[in-house]
Amino acid sequence: MLAFICFFTCCAGIIYQLIDEMHLNQNSVLTGLPLGLAFGFLELFLFPKSGKMFRQWSFTKLLLFKTVLYTAIIYFISIALTIIAGLIEGHKWKELPAQLLSIERFILIVYTLVIYGMLLFFLQINNLLGEGVLWKFISGRYHRPREEERIFMFLDMKSSTTIAENLGHVKYFEMLKEYYADLSGPIINYHGEIYQYVGDEIVVTWTLKIGLHNNNCIQCFLAMKAAIMKQKEKYNERFGLLPGFKAGFHVGKVTTGEIGVIKKEIIFTGDVLNATARIQGLCNSYHVDILISGDLKKYLDCNSQFQIKTLGETELRGRGEKMELFTIVSS
């Protein structure tokens, strides 16, 4: 995504240069690249980590705020560059106000508002649909069904019905928003894709290559545990409890593609989803927080970060053959 932002801002710089001077030089790229890097850093790293306040804002309010903010930043950067260039070229100070209030400067502000408004709109829609989903629609990657091998994690909050009854629906919903926000960081950091929110359950998926790289899928679960524990004081103060969760992991082939007319989605179909849900449902029976299928365990690189313990074979509901299940024992 950072590469896309930098590419977009460089192209925007080139277009502006063509409009402004009717010829192209390297300054347009040299200006667009650092602006893209700064924009990408703020959008991808700073705002997500300090976004508690922004989560309360509407889509429109956030879009307008960020557009004006970035436009102001670029405007003041352009002023600074104009002053520096003037000093280098020996221009007199009395000439600067005319340059700063010129029609070219006004065009730059309007152009920046439009360009960064478009880019922010794209990024906000991307966040609403889920990381990478919008680009999949635009590229048409799943316009025709295709088969993929994927890892799935079905993660479910413990005792959610009891918690909802004790807190009440509004308070429970507020807790759910905080809970999902705290879990989002590990999912992003370990390259997971949020497939669905189903009540208090999150379905996360990885392609086989990404999910197995450095055991991203398992590391994601462990990081989620750590993220919730880090916010223990917040949950106890605001809600009088610390939410826990359990998860089931499985791997297998799915058919992926766009579906729907009025509301389009990219969905996965296949036995692996039903099996993962069944595995997650057995966590209470085994008194563990995580269950991993034997199929996925074969792929995992077991190392000193965690130990995998077998729980024996079981027959999943709706399946004729038995499956060996494993759990994680932290080292």
C-alpha contacts under 8 A as a table, 3 or more apart, distances in Angstrom:
res1	aa1	res2	aa2	distance
1	M	4	F	5.00
1	M	5	I	6.28
2	L	5	I	5.11
2	L	6	C	6.26
2	L	36	G	7.94
2	L	37	L	7.26
2	L	40	G	5.45
2	L	41	F	7.86
2	L	44	L	7.67
3	A	6	C	5.19
3	A	7	F	6.09
4	F	7	F	5.07
4	F	8	F	6.05
5	I	8	F	5.05
5	I	9	T	6.20
5	I	36	G	5.69
5	I	37	L	7.64
5	I	39	F	7.65
5	I	40	G	6.22
6	C	9	T	5.24
6	C	10	C	6.09
6	C	32	G	7.16
6	C	33	L	5.55
6	C	34	P	7.89
6	C	35	L	7.68
6	C	36	G	4.24
6	C	37	L	6.05
6	C	40	G	7.46
7	F	10	C	5.20
7	F	11	C	6.22
7	F	33	L	7.55
7	F	36	G	7.61
8	F	11	C	5.21
8	F	12	A	6.16
8	F	36	G	7.64
9	T	12	A	4.87
9	T	13	G	6.12
9	T	32	G	4.92
9	T	33	L	6.59
9	T	35	L	6.99
9	T	36	G	5.35
10	C	13	G	5.02
10	C	14	I	6.29
10	C	28	S	6.86
10	C	29	V	4.98
10	C	30	L	7.72
10	C	31	T	7.40
10	C	32	G	4.14
10	C	33	L	5.54
10	C	36	G	7.33
11	C	14	I	5.02
11	C	15	I	6.21
11	C	29	V	7.45
11	C	32	G	7.48
12	A	15	I	5.18
12	A	16	Y	6.18
12	A	32	G	7.15
12	A	115	I	7.17
13	G	16	Y	5.15
13	G	17	Q	6.13
13	G	28	S	4.63
13	G	29	V	6.11
13	G	31	T	6.84
13	G	32	G	5.22
14	I	17	Q	5.07
14	I	18	L	6.25
14	I	24	L	6.80
14	I	28	S	5.00
14	I	29	V	6.37
15	I	18	L	5.12
15	I	19	I	6.23
16	Y	19	I	5.05
16	Y	20	D	5.89
16	Y	28	S	7.70
16	Y	111	Y	7.89
17	Q	20	D	5.07
17	Q	21	E	5.79
17	Q	22	M	6.93
17	Q	23	H	6.78
17	Q	24	L	6.12
17	Q	25	N	7.74
17	Q	28	S	6.01
18	L	21	E	5.55
18	L	22	M	4.37
18	L	23	H	5.13
18	L	24	L	5.82
19	I	22	M	5.52
20	D	104	E	7.70
21	E	24	L	7.71
24	L	28	S	7.50
25	N	28	S	6.36
25	N	29	V	7.95
26	Q	29	V	5.43
26	Q	30	L	6.13
27	N	30	L	4.87
27	N	31	T	5.86
28	S	31	T	5.28
28	S	32	G	6.08
29	V	32	G	5.02
29	V	33	L	5.99
30	L	33	L	5.58
30	L	34	P	7.04
31	T	34	P	6.06
31	T	35	L	6.48
32	G	35	L	5.18
32	G	36	G	5.94
33	L	36	G	5.05
33	L	37	L	6.22
34	P	37	L	4.95
34	P	38	A	6.10
35	L	38	A	5.10
35	L	39	F	5.96
35	L	74	I	7.92
36	G	39	F	4.98
36	G	40	G	5.85
37	L	40	G	5.08
37	L	41	F	6.03
38	A	41	F	5.14
38	A	42	L	6.29
39	F	42	L	5.29
39	F	43	E	6.12
39	F	70	Y	7.79
40	G	43	E	5.12
40	G	44	L	5.65
40	G	45	F	7.74
41	F	44	L	5.46
41	F	45	F	5.38
41	F	46	L	6.47
42	L	45	F	5.71
42	L	46	L	4.72
42	L	47	F	5.79
43	E	46	L	6.34
43	E	47	F	5.56
43	E	48	P	7.15
44	L	47	F	6.79
44	L	48	P	6.51
45	F	48	P	5.83
45	F	49	K	6.46
46	L	49	K	5.46
46	L	50	S	6.29
47	F	50	S	5.16
47	F	51	G	5.28
48	P	51	G	5.05
49	K	52	K	7.99
50	S	53	M	7.58
51	G	54	F	4.91
51	G	55	R	6.07
52	K	55	R	5.41
52	K	56	Q	7.34
53	M	56	Q	5.74
53	M	57	W	7.33
54	F	57	W	5.18
54	F	62	L	7.06
55	R	58	S	7.97
57	W	61	K	6.21
57	W	62	L	6.06
58	S	61	K	5.29
58	S	62	L	6.16
59	F	62	L	5.38
59	F	63	L	6.12
59	F	124	Q	7.65
60	T	63	L	5.07
60	T	64	L	6.15
61	K	64	L	5.30
61	K	65	F	6.07
62	L	65	F	5.13
62	L	66	K	6.13
63	L	66	K	5.44
63	L	67	T	6.10
63	L	117	G	7.30
63	L	120	L	6.57
63	L	121	F	6.79
63	L	124	Q	7.69
64	L	67	T	5.15
64	L	68	V	6.15
64	L	117	G	7.79
65	F	68	V	5.39
65	F	69	L	6.04
66	K	69	L	4.91
66	K	70	Y	6.05
66	K	120	L	7.59
67	T	70	Y	5.42
67	T	71	T	6.10
67	T	113	L	6.27
67	T	116	Y	6.02
67	T	117	G	5.36
67	T	120	L	7.13
68	V	71	T	5.08
68	V	72	A	6.04
68	V	113	L	7.06
69	L	72	A	5.21
69	L	73	I	6.26
70	Y	73	I	5.00
70	Y	74	I	6.17
70	Y	116	Y	7.37
71	T	74	I	5.20
71	T	75	Y	6.04
71	T	109	I	6.65
71	T	112	T	5.83
71	T	113	L	5.90
71	T	116	Y	7.52
72	A	75	Y	5.00
72	A	76	F	6.18
73	I	76	F	5.34
73	I	77	I	6.14
74	I	77	I	4.98
74	I	78	S	6.09
74	I	112	T	7.88
75	Y	78	S	5.11
75	Y	79	I	6.28
75	Y	108	L	7.96
75	Y	109	I	6.75
76	F	79	I	4.92
76	F	80	A	6.19
77	I	80	A	5.08
77	I	81	L	6.20
78	S	81	L	5.05
78	S	82	T	6.05
79	I	82	T	5.03
79	I	83	I	6.22
79	I	100	L	6.78
80	A	83	I	5.19
80	A	84	I	6.17
81	L	84	I	5.06
81	L	85	A	5.96
82	T	85	A	5.11
82	T	86	G	6.00
82	T	96	L	7.98
83	I	86	G	4.99
83	I	87	L	6.19
83	I	96	L	7.19
84	I	87	L	5.16
84	I	88	I	6.22
85	A	88	I	5.08
85	A	89	E	6.05
86	G	89	E	5.16
86	G	90	G	5.84
86	G	91	H	4.88
86	G	92	K	7.47
86	G	96	L	7.73
87	L	90	G	5.03
87	L	91	H	6.06
87	L	92	K	7.89
88	I	91	H	7.84
91	H	95	E	6.90
92	K	95	E	5.60
92	K	96	L	7.33
93	W	96	L	5.44
93	W	97	P	7.95
94	K	97	P	6.59
95	E	98	A	5.73
95	E	99	Q	6.70
96	L	99	Q	5.09
96	L	100	L	6.10
97	P	100	L	5.05
97	P	101	L	6.05
98	A	101	L	5.28
98	A	102	S	5.85
99	Q	102	S	5.16
99	Q	105	R	7.58
100	L	105	R	6.30
101	L	105	R	6.32
101	L	106	F	7.30
102	S	105	R	5.28
102	S	106	F	6.61
103	I	106	F	5.00
103	I	107	I	6.18
104	E	107	I	5.07
104	E	108	L	6.23
105	R	108	L	5.02
105	R	109	I	6.43
106	F	109	I	5.18
106	F	110	V	6.39
107	I	110	V	5.20
107	I	111	Y	5.94
108	L	111	Y	5.05
108	L	112	T	5.95
109	I	112	T	5.14
109	I	113	L	6.16
110	V	113	L	5.11
110	V	114	V	6.32
111	Y	114	V	5.24
111	Y	115	I	6.09
112	T	115	I	5.14
112	T	116	Y	5.81
112	T	117	G	7.90
113	L	116	Y	5.58
113	L	117	G	5.68
114	V	117	G	5.09
114	V	118	M	6.18
115	I	118	M	5.25
115	I	119	L	6.34
116	Y	119	L	4.91
116	Y	120	L	5.91
117	G	120	L	5.20
117	G	121	F	6.02
118	M	121	F	5.10
118	M	122	F	6.26
119	L	122	F	5.14
119	L	123	L	6.30
120	L	123	L	5.00
120	L	124	Q	6.00
121	F	124	Q	5.14
121	F	125	I	6.13
122	F	125	I	5.25
122	F	126	N	6.06
123	L	126	N	4.87
123	L	127	N	6.21
124	Q	127	N	5.05
124	Q	128	L	6.26
125	I	128	L	4.98
125	I	129	L	6.18
125	I	134	L	7.34
126	N	129	L	5.33
126	N	130	G	5.84
126	N	131	E	5.96
126	N	132	G	6.63
126	N	133	V	6.69
126	N	134	L	5.43
126	N	135	W	7.85
127	N	130	G	5.07
127	N	131	E	5.92
129	L	133	V	6.00
129	L	134	L	6.57
130	G	133	V	5.55
130	G	134	L	7.62
130	G	193	E	7.34
130	G	194	I	6.57
130	G	195	Y	7.85
131	E	134	L	7.72
131	E	193	E	6.66
131	E	194	I	7.77
132	G	135	W	5.41
132	G	136	K	6.37
133	V	136	K	5.05
133	V	137	F	6.45
133	V	266	I	7.80
134	L	137	F	5.15
134	L	138	I	6.25
135	W	138	I	4.95
135	W	139	S	5.90
136	K	139	S	5.24
136	K	140	G	5.93
136	K	141	R	5.52
136	K	142	Y	6.81
137	F	140	G	5.16
137	F	141	R	6.91
137	F	142	Y	7.24
137	F	143	H	7.63
140	G	143	H	5.00
141	R	144	R	7.46
142	Y	145	P	5.89
142	Y	146	R	6.86
142	Y	256	T	6.71
142	Y	257	G	4.54
142	Y	258	E	5.75
142	Y	266	I	7.31
143	H	257	G	6.08
143	H	258	E	5.60
144	R	257	G	6.05
144	R	258	E	7.31
145	P	255	T	6.37
145	P	256	T	5.43
145	P	257	G	4.42
145	P	258	E	7.33
146	R	255	T	5.59
146	R	256	T	5.37
146	R	257	G	6.50
147	E	253	K	6.70
147	E	254	V	5.72
147	E	255	T	4.52
147	E	256	T	6.13
148	E	207	T	7.71
148	E	253	K	5.52
148	E	254	V	5.54
148	E	255	T	6.40
148	E	256	T	7.10
149	E	207	T	6.55
149	E	208	L	6.05
149	E	251	V	7.17
149	E	252	G	5.33
149	E	253	K	4.23
149	E	254	V	6.21
150	R	205	T	6.73
150	R	206	W	5.72
150	R	207	T	4.64
150	R	208	L	5.08
150	R	251	V	5.67
150	R	252	G	5.75
150	R	253	K	6.27
150	R	254	V	7.08
151	I	205	T	5.53
151	I	206	W	5.19
151	I	207	T	6.27
151	I	208	L	6.03
151	I	211	G	6.63
151	I	217	C	7.75
151	I	249	F	7.19
151	I	250	H	5.87
151	I	251	V	4.33
151	I	252	G	6.74
151	I	296	L	7.83
152	F	203	V	7.02
152	F	204	V	5.82
152	F	205	T	4.50
152	F	206	W	6.66
152	F	249	F	5.71
152	F	250	H	5.61
152	F	251	V	6.22
152	F	272	V	7.97
152	F	273	L	7.26
152	F	276	T	6.93
153	M	203	V	5.76
153	M	204	V	5.15
153	M	205	T	6.25
153	M	217	C	7.87
153	M	247	A	6.43
153	M	248	G	5.60
153	M	249	F	4.71
153	M	250	H	6.92
153	M	276	T	7.09
154	F	201	E	7.03
154	F	202	I	6.07
154	F	203	V	4.74
154	F	204	V	6.62
154	F	247	A	5.43
154	F	248	G	5.32
154	F	249	F	6.74
154	F	276	T	6.52
154	F	277	A	6.19
154	F	280	Q	6.35
155	L	201	E	5.53
155	L	202	I	5.22
155	L	203	V	6.32
155	L	204	V	7.93
155	L	245	F	6.66
155	L	246	K	5.72
155	L	247	A	4.25
155	L	248	G	6.66
155	L	280	Q	7.34
156	D	200	D	6.17
156	D	201	E	4.40
156	D	202	I	6.60
156	D	245	F	5.43
156	D	246	K	5.52
156	D	247	A	6.26
156	D	280	Q	7.84
157	M	160	S	5.79
157	M	200	D	5.90
157	M	201	E	6.48
157	M	243	P	6.91
157	M	244	G	5.83
157	M	245	F	4.18
157	M	246	K	6.52
158	K	243	P	7.04
158	K	244	G	5.44
158	K	245	F	4.97
158	K	246	K	6.76
159	S	162	T	5.47
159	S	163	I	6.24
160	S	163	I	5.00
160	S	164	A	6.05
160	S	200	D	7.16
161	T	164	A	5.18
161	T	165	E	6.28
162	T	165	E	5.14
162	T	166	N	6.22
163	I	166	N	5.17
163	I	167	L	6.03
163	I	172	Y	7.26
164	A	167	L	5.27
164	A	168	G	5.50
164	A	169	H	6.02
164	A	172	Y	5.36
165	E	168	G	5.43
165	E	169	H	7.41
167	L	170	V	7.83
167	L	171	K	5.55
167	L	172	Y	5.54
167	L	239	F	7.41
168	G	171	K	5.60
168	G	172	Y	5.88
169	H	172	Y	5.08
169	H	173	F	6.07
170	V	173	F	5.14
170	V	174	E	6.38
171	K	174	E	5.08
171	K	175	M	6.31
171	K	239	F	7.74
172	Y	175	M	5.06
172	Y	176	L	6.12
173	F	176	L	4.90
173	F	177	K	6.30
174	E	177	K	5.24
174	E	178	E	6.54
175	M	178	E	5.17
175	M	179	Y	6.01
175	M	235	Y	7.86
175	M	239	F	7.15
176	L	179	Y	4.90
176	L	180	Y	6.05
176	L	200	D	7.23
177	K	180	Y	5.28
177	K	181	A	6.11
178	E	181	A	5.05
178	E	182	D	6.13
179	Y	182	D	5.29
179	Y	183	L	6.32
179	Y	228	I	7.64
179	Y	243	P	7.81
180	Y	183	L	5.14
180	Y	184	S	6.14
181	A	184	S	5.21
181	A	185	G	7.40
182	D	185	G	6.30
182	D	224	M	7.81
182	D	227	A	6.31
182	D	228	I	6.61
183	L	186	P	5.95
183	L	187	I	6.68
183	L	224	M	5.53
183	L	227	A	6.80
183	L	228	I	7.38
184	S	187	I	5.14
184	S	188	I	6.21
185	G	188	I	5.24
185	G	189	N	6.06
186	P	189	N	4.92
186	P	190	Y	5.99
186	P	220	C	5.55
186	P	221	F	7.83
186	P	223	A	5.66
186	P	224	M	5.76
186	P	227	A	7.64
187	I	190	Y	5.40
187	I	191	H	6.10
187	I	192	G	4.99
187	I	193	E	7.22
187	I	194	I	7.80
187	I	204	V	7.95
187	I	220	C	6.04
187	I	224	M	7.89
188	I	191	H	5.09
188	I	192	G	6.01
188	I	193	E	7.78
189	N	192	G	7.82
189	N	220	C	7.78
190	Y	216	N	5.30
190	Y	217	C	7.08
190	Y	219	Q	7.22
190	Y	220	C	5.62
191	H	206	W	7.38
191	H	210	I	7.15
191	H	211	G	7.68
191	H	216	N	7.35
192	G	204	V	6.14
192	G	205	T	5.77
192	G	206	W	5.41
192	G	211	G	7.53
192	G	217	C	7.42
192	G	220	C	7.93
193	E	204	V	5.49
193	E	205	T	5.22
193	E	206	W	6.26
194	I	197	Y	7.72
194	I	202	I	7.18
194	I	203	V	6.06
194	I	204	V	4.56
194	I	205	T	6.49
195	Y	202	I	7.72
195	Y	203	V	5.43
195	Y	204	V	5.50
195	Y	205	T	6.50
196	Q	202	I	5.94
196	Q	203	V	5.15
196	Q	204	V	7.30
197	Y	200	D	7.13
197	Y	201	E	5.83
197	Y	202	I	4.77
197	Y	203	V	6.48
198	V	201	E	4.96
198	V	202	I	6.26
198	V	203	V	7.82
206	W	209	K	7.94
206	W	210	I	6.16
206	W	211	G	4.97
206	W	217	C	7.33
207	T	210	I	5.47
207	T	211	G	5.88
208	L	211	G	5.27
208	L	212	L	6.06
208	L	251	V	8.00
209	K	212	L	5.54
209	K	213	H	6.18
210	I	213	H	5.23
210	I	216	N	7.03
211	G	214	N	7.97
211	G	215	N	6.32
211	G	216	N	4.99
211	G	217	C	5.00
212	L	215	N	4.64
212	L	216	N	5.84
212	L	217	C	6.72
212	L	299	Y	7.19
212	L	300	L	6.45
212	L	301	D	7.86
213	H	216	N	5.81
214	N	301	D	7.65
215	N	218	I	5.62
215	N	219	Q	6.00
215	N	300	L	6.44
215	N	301	D	6.67
216	N	219	Q	4.99
216	N	220	C	5.86
217	C	220	C	5.24
217	C	221	F	6.80
218	I	221	F	5.26
218	I	222	L	6.47
219	Q	222	L	5.11
219	Q	223	A	6.02
220	C	223	A	5.07
220	C	224	M	6.13
221	F	224	M	5.05
221	F	225	K	6.44
222	L	225	K	5.14
222	L	226	A	6.41
223	A	226	A	4.99
223	A	227	A	6.04
224	M	227	A	4.99
224	M	228	I	6.30
225	K	228	I	5.44
225	K	229	M	6.28
226	A	229	M	5.10
226	A	230	K	6.06
227	A	230	K	5.13
227	A	231	Q	6.66
228	I	231	Q	5.23
228	I	232	K	6.42
228	I	242	L	7.90
228	I	243	P	7.76
229	M	232	K	4.96
230	K	233	E	7.82
231	Q	234	K	5.32
231	Q	235	Y	6.46
232	K	235	Y	5.39
232	K	236	N	6.20
232	K	242	L	6.06
233	E	236	N	5.22
233	E	237	E	6.05
234	K	237	E	5.30
234	K	238	R	6.08
235	Y	238	R	5.32
235	Y	239	F	5.38
235	Y	240	G	6.44
235	Y	241	L	5.88
235	Y	242	L	5.55
235	Y	243	P	7.84
236	N	239	F	5.49
236	N	240	G	4.17
236	N	241	L	4.75
236	N	242	L	6.05
237	E	240	G	5.77
239	F	242	L	7.95
245	F	289	D	6.75
246	K	280	Q	7.01
246	K	283	C	6.65
246	K	288	V	7.51
246	K	289	D	4.28
246	K	290	I	5.65
247	A	280	Q	5.27
247	A	283	C	7.40
247	A	289	D	6.20
247	A	290	I	4.88
247	A	291	L	6.43
248	G	276	T	5.83
248	G	277	A	6.90
248	G	279	I	5.25
248	G	280	Q	3.89
248	G	281	G	7.66
248	G	283	C	7.60
248	G	290	I	5.86
248	G	291	L	4.87
248	G	292	I	6.01
248	G	293	S	7.97
249	F	276	T	5.89
249	F	279	I	7.23
249	F	280	Q	7.39
249	F	290	I	7.84
249	F	291	L	6.23
249	F	292	I	4.75
249	F	293	S	6.17
249	F	296	L	7.43
250	H	272	V	6.79
250	H	275	A	7.38
250	H	276	T	5.39
250	H	292	I	6.29
250	H	293	S	5.26
250	H	295	D	6.89
250	H	296	L	5.69
251	V	272	V	6.49
251	V	293	S	7.76
251	V	295	D	6.48
251	V	296	L	5.49
252	G	272	V	5.46
253	K	270	G	6.86
253	K	272	V	6.91
254	V	268	F	5.93
254	V	269	T	5.45
254	V	270	G	4.79
254	V	271	D	7.63
254	V	272	V	7.09
255	T	268	F	5.65
255	T	269	T	5.29
255	T	270	G	6.44
256	T	266	I	6.87
256	T	267	I	5.74
256	T	268	F	4.73
256	T	269	T	6.66
257	G	266	I	5.32
257	G	267	I	5.87
257	G	268	F	7.07
258	E	264	K	6.57
258	E	265	E	5.54
258	E	266	I	4.41
258	E	267	I	6.48
259	I	264	K	5.59
259	I	265	E	5.50
259	I	266	I	6.27
259	I	267	I	7.03
260	G	263	K	5.52
260	G	264	K	4.54
260	G	265	E	6.49
261	V	264	K	5.83
269	T	273	L	7.23
270	G	273	L	6.08
270	G	274	N	7.57
271	D	274	N	5.39
271	D	275	A	6.16
272	V	275	A	5.05
272	V	276	T	6.03
273	L	276	T	5.16
273	L	277	A	6.31
274	N	277	A	5.19
274	N	278	R	6.31
275	A	278	R	5.06
275	A	279	I	6.18
275	A	316	L	7.30
276	T	279	I	5.01
276	T	280	Q	6.21
277	A	280	Q	5.19
277	A	281	G	6.23
278	R	281	G	5.01
278	R	282	L	6.63
278	R	316	L	6.42
278	R	317	R	6.94
279	I	282	L	5.36
279	I	283	C	7.18
279	I	291	L	6.60
279	I	292	I	7.69
279	I	293	S	7.54
279	I	316	L	7.36
280	Q	283	C	5.62
280	Q	290	I	7.61
280	Q	291	L	6.63
281	G	284	N	6.99
282	L	285	S	5.14
282	L	286	Y	6.45
282	L	291	L	7.92
283	C	286	Y	5.32
283	C	287	H	5.87
283	C	288	V	5.32
283	C	289	D	6.04
283	C	290	I	6.55
283	C	291	L	6.45
284	N	287	H	4.79
284	N	288	V	6.51
284	N	289	D	7.89
288	V	291	L	7.29
288	V	327	T	7.26
290	I	327	T	5.63
290	I	328	I	6.70
291	L	325	L	6.36
291	L	326	F	5.60
291	L	327	T	4.90
291	L	328	I	7.66
292	I	296	L	6.69
292	I	297	K	6.67
292	I	325	L	5.64
292	I	326	F	4.98
292	I	327	T	5.97
293	S	296	L	5.44
293	S	297	K	6.27
293	S	323	M	7.04
293	S	324	E	6.31
293	S	325	L	4.90
293	S	326	F	6.36
294	G	297	K	4.93
294	G	298	K	6.38
294	G	323	M	6.60
294	G	324	E	5.07
294	G	325	L	5.61
294	G	326	F	6.89
295	D	298	K	5.66
295	D	299	Y	7.41
296	L	299	Y	5.44
296	L	300	L	6.61
297	K	300	L	5.20
297	K	326	F	7.60
302	C	305	Q	7.86
302	C	306	F	7.06
302	C	307	Q	6.76
302	C	308	I	7.25
303	N	306	F	6.27
303	N	307	Q	7.12
304	S	307	Q	7.05
304	S	331	S	6.80
305	Q	330	S	7.17
305	Q	331	S	6.34
306	F	328	I	6.55
306	F	329	V	6.05
306	F	330	S	4.75
306	F	331	S	5.16
307	Q	328	I	5.71
307	Q	329	V	5.02
307	Q	330	S	6.07
307	Q	331	S	6.31
308	I	326	F	6.35
308	I	327	T	5.69
308	I	328	I	4.74
308	I	329	V	6.03
309	K	326	F	5.40
309	K	327	T	5.34
309	K	328	I	6.18
309	K	329	V	6.75
310	T	324	E	7.47
310	T	325	L	6.12
310	T	326	F	4.36
310	T	327	T	6.52
311	L	324	E	7.18
311	L	325	L	5.52
311	L	326	F	5.37
311	L	327	T	7.13
312	G	324	E	5.41
312	G	325	L	6.02
312	G	326	F	7.57
313	E	322	K	6.06
313	E	323	M	5.22
313	E	324	E	3.99
313	E	325	L	6.17
314	T	322	K	5.25
314	T	323	M	5.45
314	T	324	E	6.26
314	T	325	L	7.38
315	E	319	R	6.77
315	E	320	G	6.97
315	E	321	E	6.25
315	E	322	K	4.32
315	E	323	M	6.15
316	L	319	R	5.48
316	L	320	G	7.67
316	L	321	E	7.82
316	L	322	K	6.85
316	L	323	M	7.31
319	R	322	K	7.69
